[in-house]
Amino acid sequence: MGINTELARIRTHLANERTLLAYIRTSIAFILLGLGIVKLFSGSFRSFFGGISTIVGCIILLFGFFRFWRERRSICRQDEPDEGM
């Protein structure tokens, strides 16, 4: 494996990790938005929109981890040399 190939692999891994961190940041923002709505407002508005925002934040987090692991497996499979060579 050449130096350019190795550097490209490292860049791809780092980009995948940065994308995961972006998903985590976004999910934290949605969860905190939901908690803030619950804390600041009253009535059914509070329960509905606060709950929806919190649930969306959790879904974004799960999707981010799922995407990270799927891409990581894909990157690792590309790193393995072919059997025929």
GUTI-189243 format. One line per 2 residues: number of its first residue (from 0); for each residue x, y, z negated of C-alpha. Coordinates in Angstrom, 3 decimals, always signed. Each point is the difference from the previous one (the first is absolute). Layout:
NUM = X/Y/Z  ...
END
This chain:
0 = +0.000/+0.000/+0.000  +1.470/+3.334/+1.060
2 = +0.272/+3.104/-2.122  -2.735/+1.774/+2.005
4 = -2.386/-2.900/-0.521  +0.746/-0.062/-3.719
6 = -0.547/+3.761/-0.328  -3.277/-0.255/+1.915
8 = -1.178/-2.759/-2.351  +0.881/+2.082/-3.050
10 = -1.813/+3.053/+1.441  -3.074/-2.126/+0.641
12 = -0.018/-1.321/-3.570  +0.380/+3.519/-1.385
14 = -2.808/+1.311/+2.208  -2.249/-2.800/-1.253
16 = +0.789/+0.936/-3.610  -0.686/+3.700/+0.689
18 = -3.354/-0.926/+1.486  -0.859/-2.030/-3.105
20 = +0.893/+2.976/-2.187  -2.292/+2.205/+2.092
22 = -2.870/-2.457/-0.545  +0.717/-0.015/-3.747
24 = +0.057/+3.827/-0.120  -3.281/+0.215/+1.891
26 = -1.700/-2.595/-2.191  +1.142/+1.770/-3.173
28 = -1.415/+3.255/+1.373  -3.396/-1.619/+0.667
30 = -0.079/-1.703/-3.411  +0.886/+3.239/-1.786
32 = -2.588/+1.869/+2.069  -2.620/-2.489/-1.147
34 = +1.039/+0.320/-3.623  +0.030/+3.791/+0.311
36 = -3.519/+0.018/+1.428  -1.204/-2.164/-2.874
38 = +1.658/+2.277/-2.539  -1.065/+3.372/+1.472
40 = -3.553/-0.574/+1.223  -3.139/-1.408/-1.565
42 = -2.947/-2.046/+1.197  -0.398/-2.577/+2.720
44 = +2.308/+1.983/+2.322  +2.827/-0.725/-2.388
46 = -0.617/-3.708/-0.163  -0.527/-0.518/+3.711
48 = +2.798/+2.068/+1.517  +2.459/-0.738/-2.794
50 = -0.589/-3.720/+0.367  +0.177/+0.084/+3.788
52 = +3.255/+1.957/-0.071  +1.552/-2.394/-2.507
54 = -1.088/-3.045/+2.005  +1.361/+1.518/+3.226
56 = +3.319/+0.629/-1.778  +0.207/-3.638/-1.075
58 = -0.852/-1.213/+3.512  +2.707/+2.223/+1.487
60 = +2.504/-1.412/-2.498  -0.902/-3.605/+0.833
62 = +0.119/+0.714/+3.733  +3.410/+1.644/-0.382
64 = +1.457/-3.007/-1.828  -1.546/-2.397/+2.513
66 = +1.486/+1.973/+2.908  +3.389/+0.217/-1.719
68 = +0.267/-3.756/-0.530  -1.248/-0.784/+3.518
70 = +2.544/+2.346/+1.578  +2.752/-1.263/-2.283
72 = -0.629/-3.585/+1.117  -0.011/+1.135/+3.619
74 = +3.304/+1.840/-0.420  +1.604/-2.968/-1.765
76 = -1.160/-2.377/+2.736  +1.628/+2.227/+2.610
78 = +3.263/-0.098/-1.966  +0.311/-3.778/+0.270
80 = +2.100/-1.180/+2.939  -1.664/-2.138/+2.657
82 = +0.645/-3.752/-0.184  +0.916/-0.229/+3.694
84 = +2.929/+2.411/-0.172
END
